[in-house]
Amino acid sequence: MNKLTEWSFRNKAAVILIVIMSLTVGVISYLKLPMEFLPEADNPQVMVTVIGPGIDAKSMEQQVTNPLEEAVMFTKGKTDMFSTSGNGYAQVNVNFDSNTNMKEAKAEIERSVDQVQLPQGVMKPFVVQFNTSMIPISWIVLTFDEGLSEQEKEAKIKLVNTELQKSEGAGQISVNGKTTPTVHITPDTSKLAQKGLPVQSLLGVLQGRGVSASIGERNVDGAAGNINVYDEITSIDTLRNLTVAPGVKLSDVAIVEESKDQESISRMNGKDAILFTISKSANANAVSTGKNIEKTVERLNKDVKGVEAVVLLSTAETVVHSVDSMLREVLLGALFATIVILLFMRNFRATIVTIVSIPLSLGITLYLLDLSGVTLNIITLGGVAVAVGRLVDDSIVVIENIYRKLQKEPFSVAVITGATKEVATAITSSTLVTVAVFLPMGLLRGSLQAFLLPFALTVAYSLLSSLLVALTVVPLLSSILLRGTKEKPHKSSEKFSSFIRWNLQHKWITLVIALLLFVGSIGAYVMMPKGALDSSSAENLNVSLQYPSDTPAEKVEQGGTQLETYLKDNKNVEWVIMQLGNSSDNAQYGGVSSPTLVTYMIDLKKGVDAELFMNEVKQQKTNFTDAELSVNATDLMMGGGGSQVFVDITGDDPEKLTQTADQLMASIKPIEGVLKVQSNQEEKKPVYTFQVDPAKANGQDVSMQLQSILNPVPLGNIQVNGRDTAVVMQPVVNPATEADLNKLTIATESGAVPVSSVAKLVRTEEPSLYYHKEGKVYVRITAEADSEKLSVVGKDIQKAADKLTLPDGVELSVGGASADQASDFADIGMTALISIGIVYLIMVLTFKTLRAPLAIMFSLPLAAIGAIVGLMVSGVTPDFTAMFGALMLIGIVVTNAIVLIDRVKQNEETMPIRDALVEAATTRMRPIIMTAVATICAMLPLVFGSSESGSIVSQSLAIVVIGGLAAATLLTLIVVPCMYELMFFRASRKQRRAKAQAAKTVSAV
């Protein structure tokens, strides 16, 4: 590393040119780098989603889910498979290992699914495999003025869709909330009876219609011509006049009218709305695409009358906001570094030399990211925000040492290069150590690597760039800017020096106090509940209103409208979108849910405390006693921020599963922090089954007749106003009681008879949800936990599950938010252990001894003391990002100890160990405190500001880093010297005895 400094002095012109080039390519790279929301990564899961309107959960399980599971069971690379069957829908989730080619896996599943024969009335399955590039970049809501006809609305939807598709960079567009024009034929049973016609006679009303056929070619009037037959109904009046029997027209026995069918309901602020969800095309820039879409929306609002389009959410705005946040962090970091250096050195020129490392390091980093094919996204920008606090550290150590040398010696290039050489090993080692902490992230495989490798690369590039600048540009600038300056000698603190000597003489007192503090802090952390991610600054919320599965559709919509009115009239709400029902557009993205579930997406006004608002909404529960009301924060990256813990009970015997579930629920309910417990078997719906007597009737005939009587039956299509329109025969009867069902009339060989004469009606209570794991039924118990006590509740539920005596063949597994949290913490813990190992290896290579690095490693537990105290004082509940901050501390904290011990090793060449420790602590105190204060100050904006949604850089991370670094910096100067002398106790004691003996000899003479 010393050769780099010498080379820079030999090639000053080249260095100046490189600096200019670095800044230039940095700006160019910044303008050139694609801006994305997330790095491109495949989700190792394929979802198969099916909609079957009106079909009960058990039928969906047996007739849809089971054959689909059998078809995809042996897909290559599959790790496990889960499925959910509900009223009117089914979904099969197939998970794969991280090395699977997901495009091939999806194609294989599509081929398997295409071969499955599904019942009539079930839509074709949708097969979806998510990639982060599929994350929508814009959500647009289209509302209409009053008085527009359905034809006009449809035309405007088509126009808006076409114009949005034309926007540069726009990819797939999903449209939700559309209505489909249909013609309803409602039979009049009394008139049919008068005419002596069965309802089935209407089924063939359109048979043979809509013909367009070519008959052939014939010579007509001496010329060859083609003969065609064309028969098409182009109006509802024509349909009404069609003959269904001799002398009987359709209008004589049925009401024929135009209507509209709607798969799902979408409303914005109480008005019917169409929701457009837009993804970007491959390799398109998310920010520029988002801006293009916004321009299109502005133009449409000006040019298209009768509609209003609003961009609700845009990931482009999120990315831009993240870039702005990053720039703010950089500027604040530079400002605080400037203030710190000025306060300690009281020299403006030295300050300029130091802070030049920030723009230079960032310029080189951006260029390297461009070369690596890494985009600017939430992850990489978070890496820059993390690294900003460390960008000036190496330069501070170098300039401080140069400045200190110039206080004692006259200015010369040799003094500057010598001062740089003194600390080159220390800053190189400390930088490599920090980079090594993030190295294990890049060694991960699969989709996880796609997320964390860009972060690791960003931090590594930033820190290595700052090291390069500190060893080349900083010394060179110092030789230019500090030439001719006369620095006043800096006096070392005699009090601190005396304290260090006393500390070394009574090292056991210091070490015992440090041990007690460490044990106490660890105990406090273990007792501290680990919460879900803080959501007080969330801007978007998800609210759901879940009615029992047997609730009539009218009541569900009525309750949904009531809550919608409350939400849209709330002064804290910017807008609210209500959605009810399943649709094919949502299903193709894997979005299916219970038909009795109403969901709301809420955008809060700026400055609103989301936690307080969520509590207000939860109080509305009293107005919906027969429904479950839940509120969660959401963000674009992480999805819903729920705090549910679930227990899955698997086995082959359904009775044993039910028995175990009842026992477990009884033991979970009393647990403190559990707000609610429910089982998927609790939610049941009445199912009425006609058990046909084979001797009296044909089951298929009965099924088809009842289907035509009770359900809408598609008859065909006609042209209305130039548009292909479906014709649907409406149900003949609407039975309200079990007796009405028994009175239904069907046609048999002996004539029209009540269905009760050929079949027995059996009423059963069936679950509304069926869960499968690897094709076998399992019961899921879900506990809603207090988000601030998530870890404690999860542990208590695990204890309750462990105490349960399980029947033979029954197994339990606890999952959900607490298990995910524990898994995340475990992954971070494993990464931390690997990082510590790499850090120790680098220090052994640096100091060429095993014992000195051990003394440095002792600074790590000291950081834990400050981090935990910081969380306790701030009242912030530790979450995943706090653990990530702890991982960062490993690299940040040991740098101070390295700088200290490096000086000790240099001193040992001319001093005894104790004197070397005292001198090193006194000399290195200033740069250690300076770098620590600069890093802490750079983190302060995160503590008092608001972090970007979806970023791993948050308030809890900043608190952990600030608290840990503050405590470690103070204790490093006190405890690490004690540990170092303890490691070399014999040599130090021998030196002290020899010194004492020499002193006696001198005094005797």
RAWOGI-V91966 format. One line per field, one symbol per residue. psi: psi as a letter, one per 40 degrees, with the letter a starting at -180 (. if undefined). burial: 1 if it has 9 or more other C-alpha atoms within 8 Angstrom, else 0. A space follows every 10 residues. Layout:
# RAWOGI-V91966
psi->???
burial->???
This chain:
# RAWOGI-V91966
psi->dddddddddd fddddddddd dddddddddd ddhhhidiih ihhfihhhhh hghehidddd ddeddddddd dedfhhehdi hiihhaheii hhhhiiieeh hddddddddd ddddehhiii ehihihhhhi ideehieihh hhiiiiehid dddddddddd dddddehhei bhhhhieiih hihhhhihdd ddddefhide eededeheif hgihdahihh feihiihihh hhheiddddd eiheihehid edeihhiiah ihdihhihfe ihihhhhhii iheihddddd dddddddddd dddhieihhh hdihdddddd dddddddddd dddddddddd dddddfhddd ddddeedddd dddddddddd defhihaddd ddddddddde dedddddddd dddddeddii hidddddddd ddeddddddd dddddddedd deeiiadddd dddddddddd dddddddddd ecdddddddd deheihhhhh hihddddddd dddddfdddd dddddddddd ddddddehhh iihhedeidi ihhihhiiee hidddddddd ddddddddeh eehdihhhhh iiiddddeee giiheehhih hhhiihehhd ddddddddee ddegdeihhi hiiiiddeai fifihihhhi idhddddddd ddddddddde hhehdihiie edhihhhhhh hhhdedihdd ddddddddde ihhhdaiihh fehhhihhhi idigheiddd ddehhihade ahiideeeih hhhihiiehh hihfeihihh hhhhihdefd dddddddddd ddehhhiheh iihhaadddd dddddddddd dddddddddd ddddddefid dddddddeed dddddddddd dddeehhhad dddddddddd dddedddddd dddddddede iidddddddd dddedddddd dddddddded dddeahiihe iehadddddd dddddddddd ddeddddddd dddfdddddd dddddddddd dddd.
burial->0101110100 0100100010 0111111011 0011111110 1111111111 1110111111 1111111110 1100100101 1111111111 1111111001 0100110111 0110010000 0100111111 1110011111 1111000100 0010010001 1011101011 1111111100 1111111110 1110000010 1010110001 1000000000 0000011110 0111110111 1111000111 1011110101 0111111111 0111111111 1001111111 1111011001 1000001010 1001111111 1110010011 0111011101 1100000001 1111101101 1111111111 0001111111 1111111111 1111111111 1111111000 0000111011 1011111111 1111111111 1100001011 1111111111 1111111111 1111111110 1100000000 0000001001 1011001001 1001001100 1101000011 1100101111 1111111110 1000011011 1001101100 0011111111 1110111101 1111111111 1111100111 0011001100 1001001110 1111100001 1111111111 1000011101 1011101110 1011001111 1011111010 0110001000 0100111111 1110101111 0000111111 1100000001 1111011000 0011110111 1000011111 1110111111 1111111111 1111011101 1000000001 0101111111 1101100100 1101110111 0111001000 1111111111 0111111111 1000001111 1111111111 1111111111 1111101100 0111011111 1101111111 1111111111 1110011111 1011111111 1111111110 1111111111 1011000100 1100000000 00000
